Amino acid sequence: MNPWSSSKFRKKHEIAYSSKEPPAKVRANMVILAQLPPPQPLYVKMQVIPNLKGTTISKFAKVNICEQSTIQTDAYHSYRKPLAQKYFHEYDVFSPDSEMLKWLHILIGNAKAFVGGTSHGLDSKHLQCYLDEFSYRFNRRKLPDIFANLCSAVIASTPLHFAELTS
């Protein structure tokens, strides 16, 4: 079963970081998917995207969401056309008092705390790596015997050279 078969979608957010200088912000367009069977999400995927145009949203959805999935969003206009074609798109004007997109806001807060607690400073070119790490940890938080899975992954992986890591 594809973990993205029931998803929520979120558009833009700022991830703040702190350093010795005054606080600065890394601005990014992000898409966040979360499988939401009650009571809380099981899986999450976060991706930095270049813009919020319908074509970008459509490309992301095609790669990451199964057709005929139910997608809940706010009423942002760029979501409507690309998501209505192959998905069951439910949208509503966002209200902070409602339960709509509640878990996505919790995930965003947790991701901000993760980045702030891990790095105390973040360059925008590394944002996707931090979001991947957050998603990896979130998606595996309930797996049994995580140490054995980690050892298997390390043994099966190919070595990563320093030049590849820093490029």
Summary of the structure (lengths in Angstrom):
residues: 167
radius of gyration: 17.2
end to end distance: 35.2
largest distance: 48.9
contacts: 423
relative contact order: 0.16
helix: 43%
strand: 23%
